[in-house]
Amino acid sequence: MRFEDLAEYVVVGDDTAADQWTKEALENGLEPIEILDRGLIPGMAVVGQKFRDGEYFIPEVLISARAMSSCLKRVRPMLATLVTEPHAKVVIGTVKGDVHDIGKKIVIMMLEGAGFEVHDLGVDVKPEDFVAAVDEYRPQIVGLSAMLATTMLGMKDVMAALQEAELRHHLKVVVGGAPLSELYAHQIGADGYADDGITAVDKVKELLSLD
């Protein structure tokens, strides 16, 4: 089986073909980590480049991410039994008062496709819940999402809570959402800003010096 075929299925967003390829690959004894490293991650890397080049837009990215996600559902349980370490751990959630999560879901799929372990806290997440999640999962990255100008102010509360809990020194915080900007990220003391899933992966890699 050719890993290039799987990567291409992801690029064109053919979730049926990608899922079938993955199913057959596992049945034939291929290692799940190989499927991830040689098929899914390269495929999403191409999608990311096409997005940067203006060939793909959010709808195309979402279709590709769904194809990748269908494969991850098959390989993730098997990956969990291996000692393979993810690039890093990410805790992500939509801040208190905000229940929007479509953009966050795209970011999660893109991060998982790039080899990160992601813990999704959901929506309407209180500052103390972010603190509790950092205590539990010990991530390197925290992602804060907001889609409303009124709720993005809650990001300041999360930053303050992390600082008060003395967790900020070993964390990088990335924020994102429609009303945000690089300037706002700087103003609240965040380490980075991303306006879409592709940029989020790039920013996380940059902050962790993975490229």
N, C-alpha and C positions, 0 to 999 in steps of 0.2 A: 504494500500500500504506500502511496506517495503522500508525504506530509504536505507537499505543495498543493495537492488537491484540496485537502482540508482547509489550508490557508485561503485558497481561492473561494471556497464555499463561504467562508466567513466574510471575505471582502465583498462578495456580491450579495450577501445576506440570504443565502439559501439554507434556511435552518433545517429543512427536511433532509437534504443531502448531507449537511454537516453532522446532524444527529446520527444518521445511518452509518456514515463513515466511522464515527467514533464508536458506535455499537459494535461494528464488525472488527474494528481495530482491537478493542478490548477482548472480544471473543477469540481473536487470533493471538492473544498473548502480548500485545504491545503494552509497554509500560505507560501508565497515565501521565507520568511526569514528562515523557517524550511527547505525548500528544499535546500537552500544554506548551512545552518549550519549543517544539519544532513545527507545530501547526497553528495552535490558537494564538499564541503571543505574536508570532510573525505576521499572521493575518491581520490582527488588530493594529499592528504597527503600520501596515500598509494603509489601513483605514484612517489612522491618525495622520499620515502624510498626505493622503488625498484631501482630508479636511483642511489641513494647513494650506494646501495648494489651491483651495477653492473648487476642487472637483466634487467633493462631497459636502453635504450640509447636514443639519441635525437629523432630518428624517432618514437619510441614508446611514448615518452613524448608528441610529437607534436600531435599524433593521439588521445591521451587521452585529451589533452588540447582542441582539436577541439570538442570532444564530450561534454566537460564541457562548451565550448563556445556556442554551440547550445542551451543548457539549459539556459544559462545566457541571451540569446536573449529574451527568454520568461519571465524570472522572473525580469530582470532588470527594465523594465518600471513600474512594480508593486512595486518593492523595492523603486523606486524613490518617490513614494507617501507616503511612511512610514517615521517615524521619526528615524528609526534605523540608528545609526551612524556607518560608516565604521571604520575599525581598524585605518586607517590614510589615508591621501591623498598623492598621488604620481604624480609628473609631470615628464614626460620622453620624450626624443627626441634624434634623431641622429644629431650629431653636424654639423656645417656648412661645406659644401663641400663634404659631404658623403650622399649617397642616399640608403644605405643598410638598410633594416629594418626587415628581416626575424627573426633574433635573438631577436630584440626588440619586435616583435609581440608575440613571445613565452613568453618572460618575462612579457608582459602585461597580457596575458591570465593566466599565473601562479599567478600573483599578484591579479588579479580580482577573480580568483578561491579561493584564500586564504582570501578574504574579504576586499581587499583594493580598494579604489576609485582611478582610474587611469585616468589621462588626457594625452593623446598622442599628442604631438606637431608635429609629423611626422618626416620628414627627412630634411636635409640641414637647420637646425635650427640655426639662428644667436644668438650670446650671448644676445643681447638686447631682443630677443623674449623669451628666458628663463627667463630673469628678469621680463618681462611683465607678463608671465604666473604665476610666483611666486607671484607677486603683486595681480593678479586676483584670483587665486585659494587658496593661502595661504597653500601650502602643507607642510608636515613634511619632505618629501623626494624628492630629485631631482635625476633623473637617466640620465646619459649621455652615449650615445652609439656611437661607431665608429668601422668600420671594416678595415680601412686603416691606415697604419703607418703614412701617411702624414696628414690625417685628425684628428688623435687622438691628435695632437698638439693643435688643436682648443679647446680642453677641458680646457687648461690653460686660454684661453680667457674667457670662461664661468665662471670659478672660479673667475677670476679677476673682471668680470662684477658684479657677485653676491656680492663680497666683496665691490666693489665701491658703490653699491646701498644700502649697509648696511643691506643686507638680510641674510648674511651668519650665523649670530649668532643663528638663530632659525631653521636652515636647516641642514639636513644630506645629503651628496652627495655621490651617489654610481655610479661607472663607470664600463663599461663592453664592450667587443668586442675582436675579435681575436688577435689583436696585443698588447693588454694591459696586465698588470700584477699588482700584489699587490704592487710591488715596485714603479711602475709608479703612481699608485693611491696615494701613500704616497708622492711622489715627488711633485705632483701638489696640495696637500692639501686636497684631497678627503677623505671621512670618511670610504670608503669601496670599495672593488672590487668583482665582481661576474662574473664568466665565463660562466654561463648558467642560465636558468630560475629558476631551483630548488635552486641553490646557491643564486640567487637574493632574493628570498622570505626569505630564512634563514638569509641573511645579513640584510635585512630591519627589520625583526623581532628582530634581535640581537641589531641593532642600536636604536630601539625604545623600547627595553626591554619588548617585548610582550611575550616572552617565560619564 
